[in-house]
Amino acid sequence: MSGAIDSAARLRRISAALREGRLIDPIDAVPLGEAIDAFFAGHEPTLDAALGLKAAGPGKADARRAWLISERDEALRELAGHVAYDLDGADSEGVWDLFEHLEAYAAGEWPEHRTAAVCPHPEGGRALAWTILRGNSGKAPTRRWLADFFST
């Protein structure tokens, strides 16, 4: 993972711990505390920069976007492991299965859940579909895009 993705993932773990009323893991708490201290000491111009969330440069994805894409890609691989066998080409059965699953979720539950801050589904195919659509700007990937994704 890149530094920005690591930083975003750390904040998501901290957020989950806080929502669940758990203590923050020291592995996550120490860098958070150091970033806050660096910001208030004037070592970083913004809290985003101190937390490692600022885009690496012009045209580069910020940490949020990079993290969403990383989560989307991981969810695609996991979903493919559950519903798809043949992923060789846009017309393969596995690509069609993935595409249809994502299209159905996009047309069904996605409009209701798209603004949720955290996934409304505890686990399973709907949780993976939610993660994929969130990381893909709310759109189900095309069959060609899916075939290209799994060919690399």
Secondary structure, DSSP 8 states (H G I E B T S, - for coil): --HHHHHHHHHHHHHHHHHTT----HHHHHHHHHHHHHHHTTSSSSHHHHHT-S-SSTT---HHHHHHHHHHHHHHHHHHHHH-S--SSTTSHHHHHHHHHHHHHHHTTHHHHTT-SS-SS-SSHHHHHHHHHHHTTT----HHHHHHHHH-
